[in-house]
Every structure is written in structure tokens, then in C-alpha cells.
Amino acid sequence: MASSPKSPSSPKGSRSPKVGKLIDTIRNSPALIRRHMNRDRDKNTSSDDIPVFYAQYLGREEVSTLRFRHCNDVVDHLIGTAKADGAKKLRKSTIYVRKLNLDIQTVHPKETIQVSLHNIAYCAADMKHPKVFTFIAKENDQHGQLLCYAFLCNKQEKARAITLCLSKAFEAAFLEWQRNKHRKMKLHKAEVDEQRVNHQVTVANNNSIPTQDDSKIGIASDEQVLQSDDESDVFSPEEEATMHREFTRRESTMRRPSLLPLGNILEELENDESVALLVGGETTPNHGDERDLVL
């Protein structure tokens, strides 16, 4: 008896309603990563219901420019080194995609790496090594050197899911900064207008000019206004000012400043069912091992 033909794994238009709805949510909502999954996480994950991923940390190397091929060269070198040394160079890592930061915890040796989202310039599931998630970020120091980070995942879908998750987190952070900036500017303008009116009323009532300089009433720089934002308890004033400068630069120089440059096609990531099921993070730790080096 002839077996019935297998249907394609993901034919267009035949995905389940649940997965289809999830993919639409991912595509339309940058803040999805903090809202779309209301599920219990085990004791190894954050209680804040933020996306958590598990991988092997390959390392990081300095790059001279933001040219993506330099990142590819770093991944090639780190993969080659890991293959030569076997499991010795692989370090289990936990990646937390937070609202403003990418937090990375590694073991053997233990290390905590925190990268501000506004300092990230590029991320990708590497094309040559599809199980590798990689990103380029600027260091928070006076030199501002660029570092390329690489992580080996136990499957390609996870590397793609981390890429999409980080992309959406970056977009949400930028849009939130933009909303706060506009809100603060409107409030500041309203306060200045109110003070000017009160000043004019005082002058009219007293029929005299007070010594206060009218031109300086309530005036503050954009940076001073933004530093009073609700997130000042998360960032230091210096880091908050850095975020303001970085996002302002993107806003003035890029056509779509909220979108993080990717080494993958965003629409393909958003429409990938296997990625959609992972983008909210993992509930069970699976770091993978040296066998994943067989890419």
C-alpha cells in the first residue's frame, strides 16, 4: 500500500492559527519579547519573564570597522580555535535579553558581561556557521573600541531566534527613548510657557521689570531633561547620556534608526515558525557541547 505523500514542513498559508498569530505578533510588536509568553520558567531563569537563552561562549575579538566581513573573520577564527582545542575553549553561557542591556553569564571561568543595547551595532546568525550567534558592540570607555562576540548554539533555530530577539529589544529600546524624548520636550515646553505667562502677569501687576532674566526661565538642555527619565535608576547619568548621544546620532544619520543592522533578512526571521517558537526564550537550559562544532 503506497504511503501518503508528506506535506511540506512549512507550506505557505498552512501554518497553525496559534503559530500564525505568534508570527504576526512578532512582526508587528517590538515589545513582544516581554509580553507574548506568559509561561512559568524554572529556577534558573529570571523572574522578570525576560528572554533567556543558553549557549556556549566562543569568545570575543576586536574589530577595526563595522564591516560585516570582519565579524565573519572573527567567527571563522574562533570556530577554528575551538575545533583545535575541543571542549577546552567552550564555556557555558546564559544570555539575558533585558530592556536596556544584554547580560551574559559564563562559567569556567566565571564572568559577567553587560552590553548596553545602544552600543550594539550589528548582530546575526552567521551565514557560514549557522549555529553561531554573533554581534558587534562598542566598548563603554574613552577609546570606544569595537568587539565582536560569538556564541555557539545547539541548533540553528536558536541562533536565529536570539538574533531576532535582540533586534526587537533594540527596536523597543530606541522607540521608548524616542517617546520619552518627545514627551520630555513637550513637558519642558509647557513648563517654560507657563513660567513666561506667570512672569508677564507679575510684571503687569507690579508695573515693573524684575531682575530675573526672562530669556533663561526654565531653559535646560535636551540631555539634562532626558537625564530625569524614569530609567535613571538603571543607567548611571554617564551611561544615560551615552544612550542619548548614540540614539540621537542614529536618529539624525539613518533612514530607519530603530532597526539594528542584521546579517540576516528580518522578514525571513519573523516568518520562520521554528524561530517564532524560540524567540521568547528557553524554559529548559540546553547549552549544547563540543559536538555542535560540527556545523
C-alpha positions in Angstrom: 0.0 0.0 0.0 1.5 3.3 -1.0 2.1 5.8 1.7 0.5 9.1 1.5 2.9 11.9 0.5 4.3 14.0 3.2 3.2 17.6 3.3 5.9 20.3 3.2 7.2 21.2 6.6 6.0 24.8 6.4 3.8 25.4 3.4 2.8 29.0 2.9 -0.7 29.6 4.3 -1.0 26.2 6.1 0.6 27.1 9.5 -1.5 26.6 12.6 -3.6 29.5 13.8 -1.6 29.7 17.0 1.8 29.9 15.3 0.4 32.3 12.7 -0.8 34.6 15.4 2.5 34.5 17.1 4.4 35.3 13.9 2.1 38.3 13.3 2.7 39.5 16.8 6.5 39.2 16.4 6.4 41.2 13.1 4.2 44.0 14.4 5.3 44.4 18.0 8.9 45.3 19.0 7.9 44.8 22.7 6.6 41.3 22.1 9.6 39.7 23.8 8.4 40.9 27.2 4.7 40.2 26.7 3.8 37.4 24.4 4.8 34.4 26.5 3.1 34.1 29.9 4.7 30.8 31.0 6.4 29.5 34.1 10.2 29.5 34.0 12.4 27.2 36.1 14.6 28.4 38.9 17.5 29.0 36.5 15.7 31.8 34.7 14.8 35.4 35.6 11.7 36.1 37.5 11.1 39.1 35.3 9.9 36.9 32.4 12.7 38.3 30.2 14.0 36.2 27.3 16.8 33.8 28.4 19.0 31.7 26.1 21.7 29.1 26.7 24.7 28.7 24.5 28.5 28.1 24.5 30.6 31.3 24.6 33.3 31.1 21.9 34.9 34.5 22.9 35.3 38.0 21.5 37.9 39.8 19.4 38.5 43.4 18.5 37.4 44.6 15.0 38.5 47.8 13.4 35.3 48.6 11.5 31.7 47.7 11.3 32.1 45.9 8.0 30.3 42.6 8.4 33.0 40.6 6.8 35.3 41.4 9.7 32.8 39.8 12.0 32.7 36.7 9.8 36.5 36.6 10.0 36.3 36.6 13.8 33.8 33.8 13.8 36.0 31.7 11.5 38.9 32.2 13.8 37.1 31.4 17.0 35.4 28.3 15.5 38.8 27.2 14.2 40.4 27.7 17.6 37.5 25.8 19.4 37.8 22.9 17.0 41.5 22.7 17.5 41.2 22.7 21.3 37.9 20.8 21.6 35.8 21.4 24.7 38.5 23.4 26.4 37.6 26.6 24.7 33.8 26.2 25.1 32.2 28.0 28.1 28.6 27.5 29.1 26.8 30.9 28.9 23.4 32.3 29.8 22.2 35.2 27.7 19.6 37.6 29.1 18.0 40.0 26.7 16.9 42.8 29.0 15.1 46.0 28.3 18.3 48.1 28.1 21.1 45.6 28.3 22.4 42.3 27.0 23.6 40.4 30.1 25.8 37.4 29.7 26.9 35.0 32.5 29.6 32.5 31.7 31.3 29.7 33.8 34.7 28.1 33.8 35.9 30.8 34.3 33.0 32.7 35.8 32.5 36.1 34.0 29.7 38.6 33.8 29.5 40.6 30.6 27.0 43.5 30.3 26.5 45.3 26.9 24.1 48.2 26.6 21.7 47.8 23.7 22.5 51.3 22.3 26.2 50.2 21.9 25.3 47.2 19.7 25.9 47.9 16.0 25.2 44.6 14.3 24.0 41.1 15.0 23.5 37.9 13.1 23.1 34.2 12.9 26.3 33.6 11.0 25.8 32.6 7.4 28.8 30.3 7.1 28.4 28.9 10.7 24.6 28.9 11.1 24.7 27.7 14.7 26.7 30.7 15.8 25.0 33.9 17.1 27.3 36.9 16.8 27.2 40.7 17.5 29.4 43.7 17.3 29.3 46.3 20.2 31.2 49.4 21.1 33.0 49.3 24.5 31.9 51.8 27.2 35.3 53.6 27.5 37.1 56.6 26.2 38.5 54.5 23.3 35.2 53.1 22.2 36.8 50.0 20.6 34.6 47.6 18.7 34.4 44.0 19.9 32.8 41.0 18.0 31.2 38.4 20.3 30.4 34.9 19.2 28.2 32.1 20.8 27.7 28.5 19.7 24.2 27.3 19.9 23.0 23.7 19.9 20.8 24.3 16.8 20.5 26.9 14.0 17.0 28.0 15.0 18.3 29.2 18.4 21.0 31.4 16.8 18.3 32.9 14.5 15.9 33.4 17.5 18.5 35.2 19.6 19.2 37.4 16.6 15.5 38.3 16.2 15.0 38.7 19.9 17.9 41.2 20.2 16.7 43.0 17.1 13.3 43.5 18.6 14.7 44.5 22.0 16.9 47.1 20.3 13.9 48.5 18.4 11.8 48.7 21.5 14.6 50.5 23.4 15.1 53.0 20.7 11.3 53.7 20.3 11.0 54.1 24.1 13.9 56.6 24.1 12.2 58.5 21.3 8.8 58.6 23.0 10.5 59.7 26.3 12.4 62.4 24.4 9.3 63.8 22.8 7.3 63.6 26.0 10.0 65.4 28.0 10.4 68.1 25.4 6.6 68.7 25.4 6.5 68.9 29.2 9.5 71.1 29.3 8.0 73.5 26.7 4.7 73.6 28.6 6.6 74.5 31.8 8.6 77.2 30.1 5.4 78.7 28.6 3.7 78.6 32.0 6.6 80.4 33.6 6.7 83.1 30.9 3.0 83.7 31.4 3.4 84.0 35.1 6.3 86.2 34.7 4.3 88.5 32.4 1.4 88.6 34.9 3.9 89.6 37.6 5.3 92.4 35.5 1.9 93.7 34.7 0.7 93.6 38.3 3.8 95.3 39.6 4.3 97.6 36.6 8.0 97.0 36.9 10.6 94.7 35.5 12.0 92.1 37.9 15.8 91.5 37.8 15.4 87.9 36.7 16.5 87.3 33.1 13.4 86.3 31.2 15.4 84.6 28.5 16.7 82.0 30.9 13.5 81.0 32.5 13.1 77.2 32.7 15.7 76.6 30.0 17.5 73.2 30.1 19.4 71.2 27.5 17.9 68.1 25.9 20.4 65.9 27.8 19.6 67.5 31.2 15.9 66.9 30.5 16.4 63.3 29.4 18.6 62.5 32.4 15.5 62.9 34.7 13.8 59.9 32.9 12.3 57.1 34.9 15.1 54.8 33.9 17.9 56.8 35.6 17.9 54.2 38.4 19.0 51.6 35.8 21.7 53.6 34.0 24.2 55.9 35.6 24.0 59.6 34.4 27.1 59.0 32.2 25.6 55.9 30.6 22.2 57.6 30.1 24.0 60.5 28.4 25.8 58.0 26.2 22.5 56.4 25.2 21.1 59.8 24.4 24.1 60.6 22.2 24.1 57.2 20.4 20.4 57.2 19.7 20.4 60.9 18.7 23.3 60.1 16.2 21.3 57.2 14.7 18.1 59.4 14.5 19.9 62.1 12.6 22.0 59.9 10.2 19.9 56.8 9.5 16.8 56.4 7.5 15.4 53.7 9.8 17.3 54.3 13.1 15.2 51.9 15.2 16.3 48.9 13.1 19.5 47.2 14.2 21.6 46.1 11.2 21.4 42.3 10.7 23.4 39.7 8.8 20.1 38.0 8.1 16.9 39.1 6.4 14.5 40.4 9.0 11.3 39.3 7.3 12.7 35.7 7.0 13.4 35.6 10.7 9.9 36.9 11.5 8.2 34.4 9.3 10.2 31.4 10.5 7.9 29.2 12.6 10.7 27.5 14.4 12.2 30.9 15.3 8.8 32.2 16.5 8.6 29.4 19.0 12.0 30.2 20.5 12.2 34.0 20.3 10.6 34.4 23.8 13.5 32.5 25.4 14.1 28.9 26.7 12.4 27.3 29.6 14.9 24.4 29.9 18.7 25.0 29.8 20.4 23.4 26.8 23.9 24.9 26.3 25.0 22.2 23.8 28.5 20.8 23.7 31.6 20.3 21.5 29.6 18.1 19.2 27.9 21.3 18.0 31.2 22.3 16.4 30.3 20.0 13.6 28.4 22.8 11.8 
